[in-house]
Amino acid sequence: MMTHMKTTLDLPDKIFRDAKATAARRQVTLKALITHALKREIYSSKPAPDSIYEVDEDGLPYLPSRGVSVTSDLVRQLQDDEDA
């Protein structure tokens, strides 16, 4: 037998509004939408990284290198691509 637990979530206003709109569009309850999203996140066959950042020996978070050097030229190119 599956048990249920009630809880309260404190969500940013925009996330809440977007979630309600998505649930309405899909003709499901907000509870069903959130339950589905949590199941997908928790039980996904493709494991998500625990974190996008790492912590150094001093306990400070940092973004690890991903093999791309961010230069002014790269930033300008990305801005130009976005404007196009």
SVG drawing of the C-alpha trace seen along z (x, -y; Angstrom):
<svg xmlns="http://www.w3.org/2000/svg" viewBox="-8 -41 51 43">
<polyline fill="none" stroke="black" stroke-width="0.4" points="0.0,0.0 1.4,-3.4 1.3,-6.1 1.2,-9.8 2.7,-12.7 1.6,-16.3 4.2,-19.0 4.5,-22.7 6.8,-24.0 8.0,-27.5 8.4,-28.2 9.4,-31.4 6.3,-33.1 7.3,-32.6 7.9,-28.9 4.6,-28.5 2.7,-30.4 4.5,-28.5 3.8,-25.2 0.1,-26.0 -0.1,-27.0 1.7,-23.9 -0.7,-21.7 -3.7,-23.5 -2.4,-23.1 -1.8,-19.4 -5.2,-19.0 -3.6,-17.5 -3.4,-18.7 -0.5,-20.7 0.1,-17.7 0.3,-15.3 2.7,-17.6 5.0,-18.0 4.9,-14.3 5.8,-13.4 8.6,-15.9 10.1,-14.6 9.8,-11.0 11.6,-11.9 14.3,-13.7 14.8,-11.0 14.3,-7.8 15.8,-8.9 17.9,-6.2 20.5,-8.8 22.1,-10.0 22.3,-13.7 25.5,-15.2 25.3,-15.8 26.4,-19.4 27.7,-21.6 30.4,-22.9 33.2,-21.4 34.6,-22.4 38.3,-23.2 40.4,-22.2 39.4,-25.4 35.7,-24.6 35.1,-27.2 32.9,-26.3 34.2,-26.7 33.2,-25.6 35.5,-23.0 37.1,-23.4 35.1,-21.9 37.8,-22.3 36.7,-25.6 38.5,-28.8 36.2,-31.8 37.7,-34.7 36.4,-38.2 36.2,-37.0 34.1,-33.9 31.7,-36.1 31.3,-38.6 30.7,-35.7 28.0,-34.3 26.4,-37.7 26.4,-38.1 24.8,-34.7 22.2,-35.6 21.4,-38.9 21.1,-37.2"/>
</svg>
